[in-house]
Amino acid sequence: MTTLPIQFSEDQAAAYDSVAEMLRLAGVDLDDSLMQSPKGDSGVMALIGKAGSGKTLLLAELYKALEQAGVDVVSGDYESRKKGNGRTLAILAPTNKAASVLRLRGVPATTIHRILYPPPRRRRGPAPEAGP
């Protein structure tokens, strides 16, 4: 089965180009699937739109392009101490419902809240002994 290329609306194409330009400044060229040294400050970008305007489709396509360029798109259980090399990017959603819809499309998204307020980490090692 052959998948047809995605046809973006005018608004989606403009949003894709804006994200691609921000990533290019951060050293990720989606057009050539290359990672280079950053050319400017990395930033944060919000993708907003009405229900059904194609936000999920756009983020799914951006995720595929980022993956081809070698960017590690991280999810909510990411620990930065695991590996210090390479580039990482997180796709965040305002609600768990929105993150869930993205995950159904194969995008490893999580909520903004989970990144800002990660759950407490469990202690590793032996359990503390009970006192007298």
Residue, then its C-alpha position, 0 to 999 in steps of 0.5 A: m500500500t502506497t501512502l500519498p503525500i500529505q497536502f497541507s492547507e495554507d495555514q498548515a503550510a505556513a505553520y510548518d514553515s515557521v516551525a522549520e525556520m525555528l528548528r533551522l536556527a537551532g541547527v536542525d534542517l528538516d529539508d535536508s534531514l541534517m543536524q548542524s551547530p545552532k545558528g541562534d537561540s533555541g526557543v519555544m513555539a506554540l501551535i494553536g488553532k480551532a478544533g479540526s484545523g489540523k494541529t495533530l496532523l501537522l505535529a505528526e508530520l513534523y515528528k516524522a521529519l524530526e525523526q528523519a533528521g536524527v532529533d531525539v523527540v522525548s516523552g514525559d518519562y525522559e531523564s536528561r541524565k541518561k545521555g548527554n549527547g545529541r539534540t532533544l525536543a519535547i512535543l507538549a500538549p495543554t491537556n492529557k486528552a490532547a497528548s493522548v490524541l497525539r500519541l494515537r498518531g504515533v507522536p510521543a507527546t506529554t503534557i506541559h504539566r508533566i514536564l513542569y511538575p514531574p512525579p516524584r522519583r521512587r527511591r532505588g535500593p533497599a527499602p528502609e527498615a522499620g523502626p522499633 
